[in-house]
Amino acid sequence: MKNLATKLILSGIFIIVLSGLEKILIFMSFRGQGVMDSHTLKNLTPSVIWNVTQSTKIFGVCILIIGIVFFMIKKPTCSRSV
């Protein structure tokens, strides 16, 4: 169970980082047009593309939370009396 939890936590972190990278790439694509703040960037970016980055971030957070929950769950142990 801990092995799965560790994989989910790492996957969640990776997906959140990927979301940030997507936003950086969008910012860099509009760099020559004088975009200096996030509000202008949201107005220039089509909503479908901006929603993809938001969905990626939300999915990453969900995977991260699931991994943390799995990590905290204790595996039941079988006690055998001889």
C-alpha positions in Angstrom: 0.0 0.0 0.0 2.9 2.4 0.8 4.5 1.7 -2.6 1.3 2.6 -4.4 0.9 5.7 -2.2 4.4 6.8 -3.0 3.8 6.4 -6.7 0.6 8.4 -6.5 2.2 11.2 -4.6 5.1 11.5 -7.1 2.6 11.3 -10.0 0.5 14.1 -8.4 3.6 16.3 -7.9 4.7 15.6 -11.5 1.3 16.6 -12.9 1.1 19.8 -10.9 4.6 20.7 -12.2 3.4 19.9 -15.7 0.5 22.3 -15.2 2.9 25.1 -14.2 5.1 24.3 -17.2 2.0 24.6 -19.5 1.3 28.1 -18.0 4.9 29.2 -18.5 4.8 28.1 -22.1 1.6 30.0 -22.7 3.2 33.1 -21.1 6.3 32.7 -23.2 4.2 32.5 -26.4 2.6 35.9 -25.7 5.8 37.5 -24.4 6.4 39.7 -27.5 2.9 41.1 -27.2 3.5 43.0 -24.0 1.8 40.6 -21.6 3.1 41.3 -18.1 0.3 40.1 -15.8 -1.9 37.0 -15.5 -5.2 38.9 -16.1 -4.1 40.1 -19.6 -2.7 36.6 -20.3 -6.1 35.0 -19.5 -7.8 37.5 -21.8 -5.5 36.7 -24.7 -5.5 32.9 -24.3 -8.5 31.0 -25.6 -10.6 29.6 -22.7 -10.2 26.0 -23.9 -6.4 26.2 -23.7 -6.6 27.9 -20.3 -9.0 25.3 -19.0 -6.6 22.5 -20.0 -4.0 23.9 -17.7 -6.5 24.4 -14.9 -7.8 20.8 -15.3 -4.3 19.4 -15.3 -3.6 21.2 -12.0 -6.9 20.0 -10.4 -6.2 16.4 -11.5 -2.7 16.6 -10.1 -3.9 17.9 -6.7 -6.6 15.1 -6.6 -4.0 12.4 -7.3 -1.7 13.9 -4.7 -4.4 13.9 -2.1 -5.4 10.3 -2.9 -1.7 9.3 -2.5 -1.5 11.1 0.9 -4.7 9.3 2.1 -3.3 5.9 0.9 -0.1 6.7 2.7 -1.8 7.4 6.0 -4.1 4.3 5.9 -2.7 1.6 8.0 -2.8 -1.9 6.5 -4.8 -4.2 8.8 -2.6 -6.9 10.3 -3.8 -10.4 11.0 -3.1 -11.6 14.5 -2.9 -15.3 14.8 -3.0 -17.0 18.2 -1.2 -20.3 18.5 
